[in-house]
Amino acid sequence: MLTKRIITSAVLVSIISGVIFFDWLCGLVVTLFIIAGLYEYFTMLEKKGISIYKYFGIGIGTIIPLSIMSRFEPTKGWELLFIVLALFFLILMQFRRRDNDGVIVDISTTLFGILYVSWFFSFLIKIRYLPGGLGYLAGLLLITKLGDIGAYLVGSRWGKQPLIPHISPKKTVEGALGGLAFNILGVFIGKLFLPFDYPQLLVMAVCFGVLGQLGDLSESLLKRDCQVKDSGNIFPGMGGALDQIDSLLFTAPVFYFYLSSAIIK
């Protein structure tokens, strides 16, 4: 398992290191992760017996990152237009069904998937398209994913005290602290990409660490409810696409809004 994780991680790092330099290619890879993540999310819900609108949700979820790539911005907060349209069409499609049991659950879970996977992860594209976005995105990925690596390494080697066992039995307090330590370690490398001083970077590392672990736990909560170990098996030894992006789902939007309010005028 460890060998598979190392090989898969090396391949992913190589791919990301190559595509991140081209904004359109970076956007395309993010879109592919969104499609895969949405497919895994809706598949988990199907296993739970929820009658979601799988391919409709994937379609709407794909339009969001593609519209960002094409710089489609007719109004402020235009992304929410797709959410409103999705709700409208979901209700219309519901009119065709004879069985109305679970309507609220079906519609809500479909919209949640679009927001949680597509909209949240699309902020990576927004960050890349900012002035100086290459450095911002590189720093975000480095600090956030180093935390994931640290949590796994420390937790698997020294983890004893369960963190939140009813959500994720294998996650430990030691692993969480190890992840945070690796987040902070990432600051010293991230200084090469990010135009912030060390106090700002340290605060950023702690925020990324906490948000990243919340993102990981949130996905664990979903998997626990659906009674699956991994969201998928597309990455040998590392699970599915959703397993790889869960920590970024929370760090990317927060970082983008910070940049928009404090840096980008």
For each residue, the residues with C-beta under 8 A, 3 or more apart:
1: 4 5 237
2: 5 6 237
3: 6 7 237
4: 1 7 8 236 237 238
5: 1 2 8 9 237 238
6: 2 3 9 10
7: 3 4 10 11 236 237
8: 4 5 11 12 235 236 237 238
9: 5 6 12 13 149 238
10: 6 7 13 14
11: 7 8 14 15
12: 8 9 15 16 235 244
13: 9 10 16 17
14: 10 11 17 18
15: 11 12 18 19 29
16: 12 13 19 20 29 141
17: 13 14 20
18: 14 15 21
19: 15 16 22 25 26 28 29
20: 16 17 26 128 134 137 138 141
21: 18 26 134
22: 19 25 26
23: 26 27 128 129 133
24: 27 28 69
25: 19 22 28 29
26: 19 20 21 22 23 29 30 124 125 128 137
27: 23 24 30 31 65 68 69 125 128 129
28: 19 24 25 31 32 69
29: 15 16 19 25 26 32 33
30: 26 27 33 34 65 121 122 124 125
31: 27 28 34 35 62 65 66 69 125
32: 28 29 35 36
33: 29 30 36 37 121 241 244 245
34: 30 31 37 38 61 62 64 65 117 118 121 122
35: 31 32 38 39 58 61 62
36: 32 33 39 40 232 234 240 241 242
37: 33 34 40 41 117 121 231 240 241 242 245
38: 34 35 41 42 57 58 61 62 113 114 117 118
39: 35 36 42 43 54 58 232
40: 36 37 43 44 231 232 240 241 242
41: 37 38 44 45 113 116 117 222 231 242
42: 38 39 45 46 52 54 57 58 110 113
43: 39 40 46 47 54 232
44: 40 41 47 48 222 223 226 228 231
45: 41 42 48 50 52 109 113 226
46: 42 43 49 50 52 54
47: 43 44 226 227 228
48: 44 45 225 226 227
49: 46
50: 45 46 102 105 106 109
51: 102 106
52: 42 45 46 57 106 109 110 113
53: 56 57 90 93 106 110
54: 39 42 43 46 57 58
55: 58 59
56: 53 59 60 86 89 90 93 110
57: 38 42 52 53 54 60 61 86 110 113 114
58: 35 38 39 42 54 55 61 62
59: 55 56 62 63
60: 56 57 63 64 82 85 86 114 118
61: 34 35 38 57 58 64 113 114 117 118
62: 31 34 35 38 58 59 65 66 118
63: 59 60 66 67 82
64: 34 60 61 67 68 79 82 114 118 119 122
65: 27 30 31 34 62 68 69 118 121 122 125
66: 31 62 63 69 70
67: 63 64 70 72 78 79 82
68: 27 64 65 71 72 79 122 125 126 129
69: 24 27 28 31 65 66 125
70: 66 67
71: 68 129
72: 67 68 78
73: 78
74: 78 81
75: 78 81
76:
77: 80
78: 67 72 73 74 75 81
79: 64 67 68 82 83 119 122
80: 77 83 84
81: 74 75 78 84 85
82: 60 63 64 67 79 85 86 114
83: 79 80 86 87 111 114 115 119
84: 80 81 87 88
85: 60 81 82 88 89
86: 56 57 60 82 83 89 90 110 111 114
87: 83 84 90 91 107 111
88: 84 85 91 92
89: 56 85 86 92 93
90: 53 56 86 87 93 94 107 110 111
91: 87 88 94 95 107
92: 88 89 95 96
93: 53 56 89 90 96 97
94: 90 91 97 100 103 106 107
95: 91 92
96: 92 93
97: 93 94 100
98:
99:
100: 94 97 103
101:
102: 50 51 105 106
103: 94 100 106 107
104: 107 108
105: 50 102 108 109
106: 50 51 52 53 94 102 103 109 110
107: 87 90 91 94 103 104 110 111
108: 104 105 111 112
109: 45 50 52 105 106 112 113
110: 42 52 53 56 57 86 90 106 107 113 114
111: 83 86 87 90 107 108 114 115
112: 108 109 115 116
113: 38 41 42 45 52 57 61 109 110 116 117 118
114: 38 57 60 61 64 82 83 86 110 111 117 118 119
115: 83 111 112 118 119 120
116: 41 112 113 119 120 249
117: 34 37 38 41 61 113 114 120 121 242 249
118: 34 38 60 61 62 64 65 113 114 115 121 122
119: 64 79 83 114 115 116 122 123
120: 115 116 117 123 249 250 252 253
121: 30 33 34 37 65 117 118 124 245 248 249 252
122: 30 34 64 65 68 79 118 119 125 126
123: 119 120 126 127 252 253 255 256
124: 26 30 121 127 128 137 140 248 252
125: 26 27 30 31 65 68 69 122 128 129
126: 68 122 123 129 130 256
127: 123 124 130 133 136 137 140 252 255 256 259
128: 20 23 26 27 124 125 133 134 136 137
129: 23 27 68 71 125 126 133
130: 126 127 133 136 259 264
131: 264
132: 135 136 195
133: 23 127 128 129 130 136 137
134: 20 21 128 137 138 193
135: 132 138 139 193 194 195
136: 127 128 130 132 133 139 140 193 194 255 259
137: 20 26 124 127 128 133 134 140 141
138: 20 134 135 141 142 190 193
139: 135 136 142 143 190 193 194
140: 124 127 136 137 143 144 208 248 251 252 255
141: 16 20 137 138 144 145 248
142: 138 139 145 146 186 189 190 193
143: 139 140 146 147 183 186 187 190 204 205 208
144: 140 141 147 148 183 208 212 247 248 251
145: 141 142 148 149 247 248
146: 142 143 149 150 182 183 185 186
147: 143 144 150 151 179 180 182 183 186 208 209 212 213 247
148: 144 145 151 152 179 212 216 247
149: 9 145 146 152 153 182
150: 146 147 153 154 178 179 180 181 182 183 185
151: 147 148 154 155 171 175 176 178 179 182 213 216
152: 148 149 155 156 175
153: 149 150 156 157 178
154: 150 151 157 158 159 174 175 177 178 179 181
155: 151 152 158 159 170 171 172 174 175 176 178 179
156: 152 153 159 175
157: 153 154
158: 154 155 174 178
159: 154 155 156 170 171 172 173 174 175
160: 172 174
161: 172 173 174
162: 165 169 171 172 173
163: 168 171 172 173 175 176 217
164: 167 168 171 217
165: 162 168 169
166: 224
167: 164 171 217 220 221 224
168: 163 164 165 171 216 217 220 224
169: 162 165
170: 155 159
171: 151 155 159 162 163 164 167 168 175 176 216 217 220
172: 155 159 160 161 162 163 175 176
173: 159 161 162 163 176 177
174: 154 155 158 159 160 161 177 178
175: 151 152 154 155 156 159 163 171 172 178 179
176: 151 155 163 171 172 173 179 180 213
177: 154 173 174 180 181
178: 150 151 153 154 155 158 174 175 181 182
179: 147 148 150 151 154 155 175 176 182 183 209 212 213
180: 147 150 176 177 183 184 205 206 209 210 213
181: 150 154 177 178 184 185
182: 146 147 149 150 151 178 179 185 186
183: 143 144 146 147 150 179 180 186 187 205 206 208 209 212
184: 180 181 187 202 205 206 209
185: 146 150 181 182 188 189
186: 142 143 146 147 182 183 189 190 205
187: 143 183 184 190 191 198 201 202 204 205
188: 185 191
189: 142 185 186 192
190: 138 139 142 143 186 187 193 194 201 205
191: 187 188 194 196 198 201
192: 189
193: 134 135 136 138 139 142 190
194: 135 136 139 190 191 201 204
195: 132 135
196: 191 200 201 204
197: 200 201
198: 187 191 201 202
199: 202 203
200: 196 197 203 204
201: 187 190 191 194 196 197 198 204 205
202: 184 187 198 199 205 206
203: 199 200 206 207
204: 143 187 194 196 200 201 207 208 255
205: 143 180 183 184 186 187 190 201 202 208 209
206: 180 183 184 202 203 209 210
207: 203 204 210 211 251 254
208: 140 143 144 147 183 204 205 211 212 251 255
209: 147 179 180 183 184 205 206 212 213
210: 180 206 207 213 214
211: 207 208 214 215 247 250 251 254
212: 144 147 148 179 183 208 209 215 216 247 248 250 251
213: 147 151 176 179 180 209 210 216 217 247
214: 210 211 217 218 250
215: 211 212 218 219 246 247 248 249 250 251
216: 148 151 168 171 212 213 219 220 246 247
217: 163 164 167 168 171 213 214 220 221
218: 214 215 221 222 246 249 250
219: 215 216 222 223 231 242 243 246 249
220: 167 168 171 216 217 223 224
221: 167 217 218 224 225
222: 41 44 218 219 225 226
223: 44 219 220 226 227 228 229 230 231
224: 166 167 168 220 221 227
225: 48 221 222
226: 44 45 47 48 222 223
227: 47 48 223 224
228: 44 47 223 231
229: 223 239
230: 223 233 239 240 243
231: 37 40 41 44 219 223 228 239 240 241 242 243
232: 36 39 40 43 239 240 241 242 243
233: 230 236 239 240
234: 36 239 240 241
235: 8 12 238 239 240 241 243 244
236: 4 7 8 233
237: 1 2 3 4 5 7 8
238: 4 5 8 9 235 243 244
239: 229 230 231 232 233 234 235 242 243 244
240: 36 37 40 230 231 232 233 234 235 243 244
241: 33 36 37 40 231 232 234 235 244 245
242: 36 37 40 41 117 219 231 232 239 245 246
243: 219 230 231 232 235 238 239 240 246
244: 12 33 235 238 239 240 241
245: 33 37 121 241 242 248 249
246: 215 216 218 219 242 243 249
247: 144 145 147 148 211 212 213 215 216 250 251
248: 121 124 140 141 144 145 212 215 245 251 252
249: 116 117 120 121 215 218 219 245 246 252 253
250: 120 211 212 214 215 218 247 253 254
251: 140 144 207 208 211 212 215 247 248 254 255
252: 120 121 123 124 127 140 248 249 255 256
253: 120 123 249 250 256 257
254: 207 211 250 251 257 258
255: 123 127 136 140 204 208 251 252 258 259
256: 123 126 127 252 253 259 260
257: 253 254 260 261
258: 254 255 261 262 263
259: 127 130 136 255 256 262 263 264
260: 256 257 263 264
261: 257 258
262: 258 259
263: 258 259 260
264: 130 131 259 260
265:
